[in-house]
C-alpha cells in the first residue's frame, strides 16, 4: 500500500482569494476623496462636537444622520496612535519596501485613520510620534 501512495501524483491547484467588485462611493466618501485629490483632508463634526476622519454618514454615538454641511478641514500632521511594521511587502501593498501600517489621529480630529508611514526602518516608528502628510505630485480621481 505504501508503494501505491508514493507512486501516486500529488494533486494541487492554485487558490487565489480576491473579491473583485465595484461600488459607488456616495456623497460623503466622494467629498472626502475629492478633498484628497485637491490636497485637503476633511472630517465630519458630530452633534457632540467630535470630528470623525474619514467622515461617516451617521453619528456613531446616536445613529443620527450627519449633514454634508458638517464637513470640516483637519490638519495635515498628526500623531501615530498604534502601528504594525511590514517587513516584506506584498505585490498589492502601497510601497515596495518595508513600511508601517499606522493609525494616525490628525490634528483637529478625534478619531484615527489607517494609513502608511514610510519610515527608514522599524526603529524609526513609535506610538506618539508626529507624522506629516506627503502628497504625490500628481493626484487623480
Buried (B, 14 or more C-beta within 10 A) or exposed (E): EEEEEEEEEEEEEEEEEEEEEEEEEEEBBEBBEEBBEEEEBBBBBBEEEBBBBBBBEBBEEEEEEBEEEBBBEBBBEBBBBEBEBBEEEEEEBEEEEBBBBBBBBBEBBBBBBEBBBBBEEBEEBEEEBEBEBEEEEEEEE
